[in-house]
Each structure stands twice: as C-alpha cells, then as structure tokens.
C-alpha cells in the first residue's frame, strides 16, 4: 500500500511511422480497371441500390 506507482515509460513516447497514404501530398497510383471488372462492379452496385430502394428486410 505504501508503494508509489511508476508513471510513464523509461523509453519515452512511442514513435510510429506514418503510412505513405497518410503523408501530406501523397498521390495514389492510378490503376486501369478492365471492362470485365467494371461490369462486375456495376452489377454489384445495381444490386445494392435495389436493396436500398426496398428499405432492407428489417
């Protein structure tokens, strides 16, 4: 009961490296999307929008 709690760390604050995408001025690399992938995504999006119009099954 008479012991004092140790506060903080002897090493000091932890340094974390920011990921590239979080750096200021980061430019994401552009990727070409194939027509097949584009169609697949469009179909999935249409399905989601259809579900949204119904208001869900809750």
Buried (B, 14 or more C-beta within 10 A) or exposed (E): EEEEEEEEEEEEEEEEEEEEEEEEEEEEEEEEEEEEEEEEEEEEEEEEEEEEEEEEEE
